[in-house]
Amino acid sequence: MPIFEFHCSDCEKDSEVLVRSSRWEGTPCPHCGSKKLAKKFSTFASSVAGESAPSCSGVPKSCGMCGTGKPHSH
């Protein structure tokens, strides 16, 4: 079951909602109950067992870790 990101036009809050089918229309806002949700464009993250995190190449911002506050080195 996919998790979608929505924006509610009534309460102006964003939410992540687990949707049981591809028919997400009519899903209520978890904050206010409104059904005026708009699906947001979002990306997903995945990993494969044995894969390692990206490493720094020595060039700032090339590794994807710069600016995240996570420890790494160049």
Helices and strands as residue ranges (DSSP letters): E 3-8, E 14-18, E 37-39
